[in-house]
């Protein structure tokens, strides 16, 4: 990986790490919200007053210049959302009280406050807080954009583990915005977006088939298009990591025990696997591969791609009511061992203009080779 540039990009996020760890600085307020309110499906005036008092006590600390106070305030405000029995009714009432404060913070110049606001927005995982995260995708600060993408992943995780306060339509909007970052963002943003799309694919809730299938198509098509644009002669390892993680997220979707993508999403994921495999194949053809002892990232990328292809093809066969008796390929093993001729021959079986992937799934003949 190009570590100096990658780490320099991450350096502005140091405040986020501080916010995650926090330190319990002295604070005069001690308000809490009882768990009976958090788990209640009925929020009346008394409960609303308690919620308002809690927000009133702790929200001012988010605009402090003291990182410790920001962290403490964020922890206190997020605590009601951390249990396993957070009711939708409470989540929405809490969002109504807290989102106006977060909106103000996101317009401030205090980077710690803005990141804390985004973190809380992800933990809320409501329609209103999701709108704040989506708006932050257009922030001029890359650190804020990167953090906002991660908060989408957090929102999907909340929706997966609790009765969701996000609608399928809002999830679809989030998926589309994530797809844009996969296709055109920096490697840092694209990698975060890939992981967030993986969170959508894990959203195993009734009524969410549309955004999940849209996420599979978006992940496959946008990450595949990004891979096809890569220049093997000047390839930053951070780009290979984006491709590798995209394949890993896709494989997890097609091997899940619950929901799996439909035929359209599965085809796009198979195409993604081929696109990523073709990156390393092109590096081999152009003599850009390092020696066998120094090609660990290329080997990992090939293994992620061939595993995605194998399991996605098995899932596709099951969707057709058939079985897939193909054995997994061993392209990663060949590459790792230095058997480059064997790697070339087996890769061509899959990727050539008349190769198995083109013939079986009607991809454009030049999609993987001669691109």
C-alpha positions, 0 to 999 in steps of 0.5 A: 500500500502507498502508506505515506499518502494513505496515512496522510489522508487518514490523519484528519480523522484522528479526532474521530478516534478520540471521539470513539475512545473518549474520556469521562471529563467532569460534567455537572449533568447526570441525566439519563433515560430509563430503559422502560422509556427506551423500550416503550412503544408508547411515548407520551408527554412525560417521556417526551419531557425526559427525552428533551431534558436529556438532549438539553443536558448533553447536546451543548457539550458537543460544541465544546473545544474540549475533545474530552467533553465532546466525547463524554457528551456523545457517549451519554447521548448514544447510550440510550441507543446501545441496548438490544430493545430500542423501540422504533417509537423511542428511536423516532422521538429521540431523533426528533429531539436530537436531529436539530442539534446535530444539524447545527453542529454539522454547519459548524467549523469544529471538526470534532463536533461535526464528526460527533454529530455524524456518529450520532446520526448513524446510531439514530438510524432514522429517516431524519438522521439519514438525511444528515448523513446523505447531505454530508456526502457533499462536504468539502472536507474529505475526512467528513465525507469518509466518516459520513460513508462509515455512518451509513454502514452504522445505520444499516447495522442498526437497522439489521439488529433492531426493528428498522426506523429506515424505510426501504425507499430511504435505504435505496437512496443511501445505496445510490449515493454509496454507488456514486462514491464507489464509482468516483470517490477517492480510494479511501471513500470508495473502500468505505462505500464498499463496506457500507454496501456490504452492510446493506446486503446484511440487512436481513429484514422483511420488506427490504428486498428492493434495496438489498438487490439494488445494493448487489447490482450497485456493488457489482456494477460500480466496483467492477467499472472502477476496476476496469478503469485501473491502470496496471502499470501505475496501480496504487495498492489502495485500489487493489484493496477496494477491489478485494473488499468489494469481492469479499462483500459480494461473496458474503452476500451469496453465501449468507444463510438468509437472504441472497441476491436475485439473478440480476444482482448475482450476475453483476457480482460474477462480473465484478469477480471477473473484472477484479481477476482481470486487473491482476491478469493484466498486471501479469501480461504487462510484466507489472507483477512483482516476484512471487515472494512480494505479490501478497496483495495480488494473491489475496485479490485473486483469491477474493475474486475467484471465491466470489466467482465460484460461490456466485455461480453456485448461487446463480445455478440454484436460482435456475433450479440447477446445480453447479458441480464445478470445482473451485479454481486455484488461481491464487495458489498458482500465482503465489507459487510462481506458476505464472504460466498455469495462472495465465492458462486458467485465467484465460479459461474464464476471462477470454473473449470466448471464455466461460464467463462471457459465454455463460453470462452474456458479458461483452466479449472484450469486458475482461480481456482486451479492454 
